[in-house]
Amino acid sequence: MRSAAAALLADSSGNIAITFALLAVPLIGAVGISIDYARAYNIRTQLQTRLDAALLNAVGDIDSGNIAALQAKVQSWMQANSYGELQSFTLGDLSLDPATMMINATASTTVPTSIAGIFGVNSLDITVNSSVQGPTKQYLNVYFALDKSASMLLAATKAGQDQMYASDAKCAFACHSGDGTTYTYKGATYKNAYLLARAMGVQLRTDVALEAVGDVLDLIDSADPKHERIRNGLYLLGQTAKQVSTPGFSTDASRKLLKDDTSGTTSATSDSQSYFDWSLPALGKIVGSAGDGNSSSTPKKLVLMITDGVQSERPWVWNVTWANRMPTSADQLQTVITPLNPDWCADMKSQGVSIGVVYTTYLPIPQDFGYMATLNKTMASSSFVSVWRGKLAGGAGSMKRVDYIPTALSQCASSPDLFVSANTPDEIVGGLTKIFKNYMLKVRLTS
């Protein structure tokens, strides 16, 4: 009997099975818990992402200071965008720091477990935090850069162009210069096409550009009602850059200049030259380097440019010899009328300046000799590369010059959301305000 018991105790043939049975439960439990925790981590990531996005969506209303409205907006956005494993959540109270314009919020949810429940862990509580700061509290200089080329005196709509062609002018442009020819409208005589267009009530692209600037000034009033953070200034782009007003806090002062024919901003005057290779670097020197926006002495800087984007001079259309420009033969002059070289915007961008561009689209003008001889020709036939040292996008040689303008101007802009191609007066006005809003709503997550 003793020998049988001893033999039984000495037998180890079943140890592996016993050992596995003893270890299986904790091993399976550990694997199950890791799966539960991985699922909880994924849901936490979803909750964090949705809270971040909801605050970014709400930060545009931060200036209102209405906590209840901000809370409701965040709640609504998260509910509309909660899907997948994240089915429910609780939004904690929002807080707003008026000094820094910072929104803070928490959100929480409970994730039920599966295997971990065997060990008494029936759910996992998750809480996330997020803070978002709007940039509107920072100091900012806005530089309105208005294209003063004669081509900006083009009638702004197809109907306006048709009206100009049907008149004595027989031209879609409201030119100031004349050869002594007079124009008659409703019994009155006008000495140039510009005065005729004014008498006929034709809206010009410059008129629309000024309206767009006025709407952005309204937005500045809303963003900075005390006029202590956002300055604005007016600038002209023609043969070079000209400063009409230095950046100041008064929007009313700028509005007055936009209506003053002697200021140079209105369509009462124009330049026969659009030398962007000179005017854009010159504007960069005037604007200077941008700061971090944390003080009035280190403002962020935003240039808002409204332009048709064409490097040109009126005499070039007619093959008149260049004056004080790089030499070329007369038969090449029409080839140098091209979209601007976006590299000419590089100096400002290297200084940390943001550039927003509204392209006042050239509507086709098949009746106009100058248009057909220049912008209606291909990029390959132009001097965009040989004279202006532009880098032509691959395969763009066969594009008409007019069709390449938005490509060049979009490359001049600091980012895609700061460029708008506008075909109508409403699109021009709406485009500039859209760019300004896009810039103002650029925010950063602070935690």
C-alpha positions, 0 to 999 in steps of 0.5 A: 500500500505504501509503495502504491502511494509512493508511486502515485506521488512520483508520477508527473505525467499529468503535470502539464494538464494541471498546470495549464488548467490552473493558468488558463483562467488568469491568462484568458482573463488577462487577454479579455481585459486587454481587449476591453481596455483596447476598446475603451482606448479607441472610444476615448480617442473618438471622444477626444476627437469629437470634443476637440472638433466641437470646440473648434466648431463653436469657437467662432461664437466665442466673442459673444461670451454666451456660455449657454449658447456655446454649451448648446452648440458643442452638445448639438455638434457632438450628438450629431457626430457621435457614431460607431462605438461612441453612442453616448456621452456626458458633456461637462460644464464649459468655462470661458476665460475672457482674458485669453478667450479660451474655451475649456470643456470636459466630456465623459462616457462609460464603456461596458466590459465583457470578459473583464466583468468576470473579475468584477470590472463591469465598466470603464469610466472615461473622461477627456479634456479640451481647450481651444483658443480663438485667434481674434484676441490677438493683435492683427494688422490687415493690409487691403491691397487693391489692384489699380490696373486699367483692366480693373475698370472692366465692367463687372458683369456680362450685362455691363460689358454688353451695355458698354459695347452697345454704347458709343464706346464699343469697349468693355473697359471704362478707360479714363484716357481718350484720343479726343473722341467724345461719347453721347448718352441720353443727350449728354456728351462725355469725354472718356469711356469712364465718365460714360460708364458712370453716366450709364450706371455700369458697375466696374470691378474696382467698384465691387472690390471697394464694396468687398473691402467695406464688408470686411471692415464691417467684420473687423467692427464685429471682431474688435468692437472696441477697436483695440486689436485689429488695425487696417490700412489701404494700399494700391498695386500698379507700377509699384505699391502705394500706401494710402493709409498706414494701419490704424484702428479706425474703420470709419477712416478707411471707409471715407478713403474708399469714397474719396476720389482723391485718395486713389482707391476709387475707379476715378483713377487707374494705372496703365501699368501692372508691374507685380514684379515691382509692386509685390516686393515693394508691398512686402517692404512696407508691410514688414515681418509679422509677429506672434500677435501677442502684443500690439508691437508684434501683430500678426499680418494679413494681406488681402489682395483683390486683383485680376492677376495680370502682369501688363501695361496698356501700351504692350497690347499695341506693341509699343516699345517698353519704357524703362523696362527690360528690353525686348523687340516690339513683336514680343510685347504681347507675349509678356502679358501673362499671369503674375509669377507667384514667386513675387509673393514669396518675400512677404510669405517668408516674413511670416505674412499671410496672403489672401487673394480674391481673383476678379475673374476675367470674363471672356471678351471675344470682341476685344482685340487686346484680350484675344491677342494676349490672354486668349493665347496659350501659356506656351506662346507667352514669356511667363518663363523666359522673361518673368522667370515663372515656373510653369505647371506641368502640361500647362503650356497648352492652357490659355493665359486667362485660364492659368491666372487662378493657378498663379494666384492660388500659388501666391496665396498662403493656403488654399482656404485663403484664395477665391476665384470670383466670377460675379460681383456677389462672389467677389464681395463674398470671397473677400469676407470668406477669406477673412473669416477663414483666417480669423477662424484658424485656431489652435488646440492648446491641450 
